[in-house]
Amino acid sequence: MQPDLAITGGTIIDGTGRPGYRGDVAVKNGRIVSLGRAAAGAREIIDARGMVVCPGFVDIHTHYDAQILWDRKLSISPWHGVTTVVIGNCGFGVAPTRREARERIVRTLEKVEGMSAEALRAGLGSDWPFESFPEYMDVLARQGQAINVAVLAGHTPIRTYVMGAAAVERPATGDEITAMCALVREAADAGALGFATSHAATHHGYDGHPVPSRLASVEEIESLVAAMAEATKLNGTGRGLVQATVGRTLFHNQFMAMARNHDVRITWTALLSGLTGPGSHRWHLQKTREQLAAGLAIVPQVGCRPILFDFNFDAPFFFEMLPLFKKTMQTDREGRRRIYADADFREAFRTVGASDAKSAIAGWSERTDVSYAPGKEELEGRALRDIADERGQDPVDTALDLSLETNFQIRFRLPLINFDEDEVAELLQDPNTVLALSDAGAHASQLCDACYSTHLLSHWVRDKDTLELERAIHMLTQRPAEVFGITDRGLLAEGRPADIVVFDPDTVGASPLRRVWDLPAGADRLVADAFGIDAVICNGQIIRRSGADIDGAFPGILLRGGAA
């Protein structure tokens, strides 16, 4: 049988963690038909000598829920070797949504996920082609994408669908919980990968309201988890999956109870260096070991990059978790100008952000650079502290004065968390974690970690020698697929779908971030280019070659229940 594609002479690393070996890969009708043996007579050949041939990367934490409807390429994930993404994380999404609630969902995503409302309105249009979750899934199945997509059922749109504006105001009634459970079961039957929710203090929606899922009692969440678990067992798609973003009222104790009561797999966001102070990650790793020893499948998600927050003070997402900033979310730009000019506000901001403060933003101004300064380009790339010293000011005054002087156009870049590399290395080396947190599709103008895969391979494998190459590829492929119940991706094996990446281990990497204005309505985002990725293949079709997209290549499949 003549192969459609042969990848010859490369080092095959199959995703299991086993050592790589030299050989060929042959592909026919979208599947791998031979692995290791010489492949002759193929219609198309990729010469992979000197390169690694491995499974396409599986990114389990993205927010492409809206972008996928106008960007079938799901850029920039495939640039960096990703061939499967999971959307609907943190309980956010666009379905189900009643027609009259569309603007409410847009404004929620604008606030909580840092998405441009203008881009969302322009990209989604005035007539969304779905209302229910099954209809949304059908749209994705019909349109096709460059890469594979699996979808979590999000608590926030489900709660909004049932409760309307009251979703951000109060607990649900028994009847409302029953209605939400029916929507969760409907989503599971339509192929939802699992259920996602959030109690994170940073998750605010429009007008400063907490996102709907934060108003949910633990009893409500447990009812929805039970509905997902029951439906997945009944429809034969396997063990129920829960993705949760943690908060004070939704963490280890609640996860343990849900895992015991409903036999579900829970993966939580996010275990980062410095989560609750230096060394705090070790307590959570020990807690995870205890949970696994007790037979509870609870897996923390970790990241391999520092969380670099690129922001302006018109929408300072991370600071908005502070009570001090609540009023900035409940006013317009002119109102924010008055707040930021107020001496009492500035003094309070200095106090809560001081280096010795017991605060998540302690010492922020000492770590902050200017990333973008139209009209003041000489400031770009410079430390806020140095600029403040030159102006004879405190850094808080400098940041706010510059924001007012530029009408909030100036942007600052702050490493929020996960920047202690010794601690990050411990998280990456722990076998009980799962690598994630690209957040691709969200916070587009504020951060870009969709390049996490090439960063892992360059920084943590090649440059620091923290991880062996085979282990890193396992972390990018089979491990996340298994944790999320994605049953036919993340592995090179005969008979499996041909999702493949070919890369040069000596040059693979990600560029520094750059800002582009290519979203609908001319909205901006940060992107990072990929180096050393020779070919990206999804379901047997080449979608990128030598750093360029292949026009018209949309072989990606909707993975209902985690499989094609």
N, C-alpha and C positions, 0 to 999 in steps of 0.2 A: 504494500500500500504506500503510495507516494505521499510523503508528509507535505503539509502546506507550508511549514516553517521548520527550519533546523537552526539551532544555536550551537555552534561548534567550538570545541577547544577551550572552553571556559572551566573555571573551578566551580563545581556544583555544590552549593550549600543548601540543603533541602528544607531547612526551617526547624528541624527537630533538635538542633544543638549538636548533632553528631559532626565529626570532622568532615571538611569538604574533600572533594576528589575531582580529578580531571575527567571530562567526558562531554558528550553531546546530549542535547535535548531535542526531541522531535515532537512536533505538534500537528494534530490532524483534527479538523472539525471542532476546534476550540478546546481540545483536551490533549494532555500529554500522552503520547503513545509509546515513547521509549525514553529511558533515562540512563545516561552513562554510556550506552552502546553507540557505536558510530552511526550517524544518521546521514544517509546518502540520498540523492535524487530529489531533494526538497525544491519546491517552487521558489522559495525565498530562503536565503541563508544570512545569518548574522554571525560574523567572525568574532568570537568572544575570547580569543587568546589574550592572556594577561588580565582578564576580567573575572568578576564573580557573577554567577548565575544563581538567582535565589527566588523564593516566592515574592509576589507583590506584597507590599506592606499593608497592614490592616490597622487603620486609624479608628479607634473606638470612641473618640471623644471629639466630635465636630458639631457645628451648628449651621449646616448648609440648608436647613429646612426651607428657607425662603429663597436663597440664592440659586438653589437647584432648578427653580422654575424659570430663571432667565439665563443661567449659565450651566449648560449641560456638560461643560468640560470640568466643572467643579474645580476651577483653578483657585489655589495653586497646588493642590494636593498631588495630582499626578506628576507635576514637575519633579517632586521629591520621591517618586517611586511608589506612591500609595495607589493601590488598585481596589481597595474596599474601604468604605467609610460607614460609620454609624452616626445617624442624626437623631435629633430629639432629646439630646442630653439635658440634664438639669431640669427636666420637666417642661422645657420650652418647645414651641413648635407653632405651626400655623393651622393645624387641623386637630379636632373639628372646630370650625368657626362659623357662626351664624353671620349672614350678610351684614346685619346691623352692628355686629361686634368687630368687624374687620379693622376699623380705625383703632379700637381699643387694643387689639393684638399688635398692630403696627407700633403704637406708642409704647406698649410694654417691651417689645423687642428693641425699640430705639433706646430705651433706658437701660434695661438689664443686660443686653448683649451689645450695647454700643454700636448699633446699626443705624445708619442714616435713615430717618423717616422718609425723606425725599427719595432716596434710592429704593426703599421698600415700596413706596407708592408707585414709582415709575416702573419698577421691575415686575411687581405683581399685577399692575393694572387695576382697573376699576371693576372688572368682572372675573373674580377668581373662578377657576374651572372646577371647584370642589366646594363642598361644605363639610361632609362627614369625613372621618378618618379613612374608611374604605375607598371613598371617592378620591381622596388624596393619593392613596397607594396606587389606585388604577391609573391616575395621571402619570405618576413616575414610571409605572410599568409600560405605558404606551409610548412615552416620549423617548425613553432610553437615555443613558448618560455615557460619558467616557469610561466611567468606572462603576463598580458595584456599590449598591446602597442598601443598608438595612436601617430600619426606622423603629425608634422607641416611641411608645405612646406617652405623651407629655401631660403631666398633672395640670399645668397652668391652662392650656386651652380646654381641657376637659372640664375643669372647674368653672372656667368662664362660660363655656357652652351651657352648663346647667344653671349657674347662679347669676349670670350677667354681671352688672356692676357690683353686686353684693359679694362677689368672689374676693374682692380686696378689702372687705369691710367686716366680715364676721365668720364664725364657724358655720359649717353646713348642717342642715337638719338631717334627720334620718332618711326622709324621702329623697333629699338631694344626694345623699351618699348612695342610696340605692340606684338613682339615675346615673350617677357617675360610674358605678360598678358595671352597669349595663354597657356603657360606652367603652370601658376597659375591655370587657369580654368581646365586644364588637371589633375593637382594634386587634385583639389577639387572633380572632378568627380571620381577620383580613391580612394577617402575617406580621403584626408588630413583633419586634424582637423581644420586647419586655416593656416594663413600666418605669418611668423616670420622674423624680420629684426633687424638691429642694427646700431646705429650711435655712439657707445661708443668709447671714446678716447683710451681706453685700448685695443681695438680690432685691433691688427696688424696681418697681414699674413706674407707670406714668404718675405725674403729680406727687411723686415721693411715696406713693403707696407701696407696701410690700407686695411682691408678686403673689398671685393667688395661692400658690402651694404653701406659702409661709403662714397663711391663716388656717391651714388644715390642722386639725388635731392629730395626734398619733393614732387615735382610733380610726379616723377617716383614712389615713394613709394605709393602715393595716388592712382595712376593708378592701381597698383598691388593690393592694398586693395580693390578698387572698383571691380576688376576682381574676387577676392575671394568672396566678398559679393554677387555679382551677381550670381556666379556659385553655391554657397551654397543655395541661395534662389531657383534657378531653379531646382537643383537636390533634394531639399526637406530635406537637412540635417540641416536646421535651420539657425540661425543668424550667420553671419560671425564672425570669431575670429581673432584677431591680437595680437601677442606677440611681444613686442618691447623692446630692450635694449636702454636706453635713452642716448642722447648726447646733446650738446648745440643746435643743429639744429633739434632735434627731441624730443620734450618734451610736456609739458602741452598744449600749444597753438595748436601745430600740432595735438595732440591726440584729442582735442576738435573738431577741424575742421573735422577730419576724422570720428569721431563718429557721428557728426551731418549730414555730407554729405552722409554717407553710412550705417548708422544704424548698426554699428558693435560694438562688445564688444572688448575692448582693455585692455590688462593686461601688465603692464610694470615692468621691472627689472632695478634696485631694490631700494626699499625704505629701507634704512638702517640707524641705529644710526650714527650720525656724517657725514652724506652724504655730506653736505657742511658746516660743523662746528657744534659745540654743539647746541642742540635744534633745528636744522634745519628741523628735521622730522615733527615738529608740523605744519610748514607752508604747507608742502605737504599733511598732513592729512586734514587740513582745505580746501585746494584746492580740494581734493578728495570729501569732503562733498559737496562743491559747485557744482562740476560736477554731482554728483549723484542727487542733488536737481534739477538740470537742465535737468534731464532725460538722462544723458550720462553715459553709462556703462563703466567706466574707473576705473580699479582696480589695485592698486600697490601690487607687491609681496614683502613680508617681510621674513626675516630669523630669526631663533631662536637660532642660534649659532654665536659666533664671527667668522669673516672671518680670519682664521688662514692660512697664506700663507707660505708654506714650500718650500724654493727655494734655488738654487745656482746661482752664478753670471755668469754662462754660458748661462742661460736663465732666467733672473730675470723679469718674466712676468709683474708684477705690475709697476716696475720702467720704463718699456719700453714705458709707455705713456708720459714720460718726453722727450722733445727735446734733452736733454743731452745724452740720451741713444740711439738715432736713429742710430748713427754710429756703435754701438755694434751689431745691428741687420743686418748690411750690410757687415759684415766681418766674417772671420772664427775664430776658437778658438785662434789661434796665434795672430790674429788681436785684439781680445778682451784682451789678455794678455798685449799687448802694451798699449792699451787704459787705462786699469785699473792701470798700473804702472805709468802712466803720472801724474805728480804733479798738473798740471792745471786741469785735469779731477777730481782729488780727491778734490781739493779745491772747484770746482763748485758743486760737489756732497754734500760736507759738507754744503755749503750755501743753496742749495735747500731743504736739509733734516734737517736743524736746527729746534730746538723746536719751535722757534718763526717765522718760515717761513710761508708764505701764500701758502702752497703747500699741496697736498694730502698725501705726505709722511713726513710731518713735524714731527720731533721727532721719526722717525722710529727706530733709533739705540738704543734709550732708552728702547724700548719695545721688543727687539729682543733677542732670545736665540739661541744657537747652538743646532740643532736637530740631526745631523748626522755628524760624523767626523772620517772616517776611518783612522787609524793610529794615531789619536789624540783623542782616545775615552774618555780621561779624561776631555775633553771639553764639551762632550754631556750633554745637560740639563742646561748648565750654561749660565748666562746672558752675552751678548756681551760686555756690559759696564764693567762688572767685569773683564772679560778677558783683555779688553783694558787697564784698570787701572793697572793690573799686568804687562803688557808689556810696560807701560809708553807711550801709544799711544792714539790717537783719535780713537773712535770706527770705523769710516769709514776706516781708514788706517788698523786697525786690520782685519776687514771683508775682505777687498780686499787682504791684505797680506796672510791671511789664505787661501783664494780662490786660489791664485797663488801657494802657497806652496803645496796645495793638488791637483793641476791640476783640480780645480773646483769641486772636490768631496765633499767638506764640504758643508753642507746645514744649512740654518738658518730658524727659525720659527718666523714669525712676525704677531701679531694681527693687521690687517690692519684697520678694521672698524667694527662696530656693537659690540663693546666690553663694552659699557656703559650699564650695565644691567637695570638701571632704565629707560633709554630711550627705550631699546629693549622691556621691559615690556609694555610700552605705545603702541608700534607698535603691539604687539601681542594681546593686549586687545581691540584694535580698531576694530569694526565690519565691517569696510569697506575695510580692507586689506585681502589678501589671503596668507596663509603660503606656502612657496616654497623654492627654492634656494639650493637644495641639490647639483646641478651640477654633479650628479652621472655620471660617465663615462668620465668626463673631468678633466684636471689638476691632473691626477691620482697620479703623484709623488709629487705634490705640496700641495694638500689639500684633505680632505675627509669629506664631510658633508652628505653623503648618510645615515648617522645614525641620521639625524635630528629628525626623528619620535620618536625613543627611548630616545633621549636627551630631547625632549619636555616633554615626559611623566615622566621622572625621575627628571630633573632639575626644570622645570617650574611648574609641577603639584605637585609632591611629595615633593621635597626639598624646594622650595621657596613658594609654595601655591599661586602662581600668577594666575593660571588658575584652574577652576574646571575640573575634569576628563572628564565629559560629553562635556564641551566646547572644550577641547583639542582634543577629538576624532572627534568632528564635524569639527574642523579645519584641521584634517588630512584626512577626508573622504568626507562627503557631500559637504562641502564648496568648495574645489578645483574642485571637479567634476562638480558642477553647474557653476562655473566661466568659466570653459573650455568647457562647453557644452557636457560633457561626461554623457550621459543620463541614463545609466543602471548600474552605479557603485557608491560606496560611501554610501550605505544604506543597512541595514538589514531589509528586508520586505518579506513577503510571495510572491512567484512568481519571486523574483529577483535572479540574479546570486549569487551563494554561494561563494563570496570572503570574507573570514573571517580570523580574527586574534584572537588567544587565548593567553592572557598574564597575568602574575602575577603583579599586580600594586605595590606590595611591593618590587619587585626586578628588574623590567624592567629598562633597561638602556643600555648605550653604553660604551665599554671599551676605554681606551686611544688609540690613533692612533698607529699602528705598520706598519712597512714597509715589504712588501713581494715582491718577484720577480717571479710572476706567469703570467705575460702577455706574448703574443707571443714574440719570440726572446729574452726571459729572461728579458724583461723590468720590472721595478719596479713600485709599486704603494703603496699608503697608504690605510689601511683598518682599520675599527673598528668592533670589535665583538659585538654581541647583547647579552644582558642578559634578562632573564625573559620571553622570547617569547617561549611559549609551542608548538604552532602549527600555521602554515600558510597554508591557504587553498585557492586555486584559481579555480573557476568554479567547485566547489564541490570536487576537488581532493587535498589531502594533499601533499604539495610540500616540507615542512620542519616540522620536529618534534624534539623537545628537542634539538634544536640547530644544527641539521644535515639535509642536503638535502636528499630528497627521490630520489633514482636513477631512471632515466627514466621518471620523472614527468615533462611533458611539456604541461600543459593544457591551457596555456595562449592563448588569442585570439587577433588578430589584430582588433582594434576598428575603423572601417571605418566610418568616419563621427561622431565619438564619441559613437558608439554602436556596439555590436556584430552583 
